């Protein structure tokens, strides 16, 4: 799948998300590069939720807003034969959207779950166990 086709896929999927779930979100961005998972060689971050948090004493993040980023290069790095681009893009988009909704609700359940899974992976266990 080309970068341009991936962007079109993400745009189409994003249109399927009800507007209420997008509240407070500045947008979804698809970057062409891959994003390595820090400290884990050969592991790629498919997407992330970017929340600047509260403004700091130094003027902080005024106007930056909340975003979802997807990394085409990371998808490309993990895509093998039979890779379901649409299913993986949808799953990643919904995962990052859940981070957004939890942030609005003042929760961090998914962050803690992600950290637990990464810790298990670093210790040599399967990523899906936690």
C-alpha positions, 0 to 999 in steps of 0.5 A, spaced: 500 500 500 502 506 498 502 512 503 497 516 499 492 510 499 494 509 506 492 516 507 485 515 504 484 509 508 485 513 514 481 519 512 475 514 510 475 510 517 475 517 520 469 519 517 466 513 520 467 515 527 461 519 530 463 526 531 461 526 539 468 521 540 472 527 536 470 532 541 476 536 543 481 533 538 484 537 533 485 532 528 488 525 525 495 526 522 498 520 518 506 521 517 510 517 512 516 515 517 516 509 521 516 510 529 521 505 533 518 504 540 524 507 544 528 501 547 525 496 543 529 494 537 525 492 531 518 494 534 514 499 531 509 504 534 503 504 529 500 510 532 500 515 538 495 520 542 498 526 542 496 530 548 500 536 550 497 536 557 496 542 562 500 549 560 506 549 564 509 555 568 513 557 562 507 558 557 506 551 555 502 548 550 497 553 548 493 552 542 497 546 540 491 541 542 490 534 542 492 529 536 492 522 533 498 520 529 499 514 525 505 512 522 505 509 515 512 507 515 511 503 521 505 499 518 509 498 512 515 495 517 510 490 520 506 488 514 507 481 511 504 477 506 496 477 508 497 484 512 490 487 513 491 494 512 484 496 514 483 492 520 490 494 523 489 501 521 482 501 524 484 498 530 490 503 531 485 509 530 480 506 535 486 505 540 488 512 540 481 515 540 480 511 546 486 514 549 483 521 547 476 519 550 480 517 557 484 523 557 478 527 557 475 523 562 481 524 567 483 516 566 489 513 564 487 505 564 489 504 557 496 508 558 497 503 564 495 497 560 500 499 554 505 500 559 504 493 562 504 490 555 510 493 554 514 491 560 512 484 559 514 484 552 521 487 554 521 481 559 521 477 553 513 475 554 508 475 548 506 483 547 499 481 548 499 478 555 499 483 561 
